[in-house]
Amino acid sequence: MRTALVVPAAGRGDRLGASRPKALVPLAGEPLLVHALRRAAASDVVDVVVVVAPAGACDEVRSLLQPVVPDVLVVPGGAERQDSVRAGLRALPADVDVVLVHDAARCLTPPDVFALVVAAVRAGAAGVVPVLPVADTVKRVAGQTVLETLDRSELVAVQTPQGFSADVLRTVHEAAVPGSAVTDDAGMLEALGHGVRTVPGHERAFKVTRPIDLLLAQALLSPEAP
């Protein structure tokens, strides 16, 4: 049995102020997607890689990635993230039993995080997410009115890659309504009663969403970065 990585990379880079898909925005001379897959490949736990690319950009993406992942499968994405993940799942070989879903924008996620997630799925979890403690005080509000302050000890920030039993993830996605705006695959499992476990995430697995995130990623790639 094998482990597959599905990377939905068809999203736009509007909040980055980019005129091209976010996954193809350059960081230190290479697209975010290349940085992300290089670290995934270095984990030595990924056997199959499927990238879900923007429509019309599959050939460009395949050419970019072949030096990093020679056997990469590239398929066109859908209207919403959920549609793209479903397209990636349908492209997987039949012998894949564990699936990782990873955001290309979390391009500096260390290889060890991939290994931790896969190990937890293979130990029996239906779904696994890497998490970090929440550092900020979090309040629930209605408009501009604070309703309550939440207990930070019960909260975590969720990262990717998220890992799943392939059969469970396929079933959940095929049962979902096409075109719905789902941002978290683990949440789809939770909604259907499947248990989801956590493993430690990493500070470098932050999501490059805004220009300031891109500046931080550039700084972390410098030789002087901790």
C-alpha positions, 0 to 999 in steps of 0.5 A: 500500500502507498501514501499519496499527496494531493495538493489543491493548487488552483486558487487565486492569489488575490490577497497576495496582490498577485496576478497569477495563481497563488501556488505559482507566486515566486519565493526566492526565485521559485514558485511556492508550489516547488518549495512545498513539494521539495519538502514533501519529497524530502520526508520519504513518506510520499509515494504518489503526488497529485497536483490539482492545477488551474485550468489551462496551466497543467502543462506549465505546472508539470514542467515546473515540478518534474525536476522535483517530482518526476512522476507527478500527476497534474490534473485540472482543478474545480470551482472550489477547493473541495472540487479540486481535492475531489478531482485529485482523489479521483486521479489516485491509483487504486493501491493508495491507502493513505492520503495527505492533503496539503496547501501549497501556500504552506510551502515551508512545512518541514518534512518531519511534519509529513512523517508524523501525520502519515505515522498517525494515520497508519496507527489507525486514525481516520483523520490527522491534523498538525496543530499549534497552540493558539497564542492570542486571546480569542473572543466570540463576537456578534458584529462589534459586540464581544459575547465571550472570551474562549478558553485558549487551552481548548483551542489550536490552530490547524495546519497541513498536511492533513492525513486520512484513510483513503477510503474514508476521505473518498467517501466523505468527498463523494457524499459532499455537495459539489461546489460548496465552499469547504476549507478544511477536509478534516472538518468534513470527517468531523461532520460525519462523525469520524474521529480526527487526531492531532499531532504537533505542527510547526511554526514554519508551516504557516500559510502564505496568504498576505504580502507580509507572509511572503516577506517572512518566508523569504526571511526564513530562507536566508542562511542566517534564519534560525 
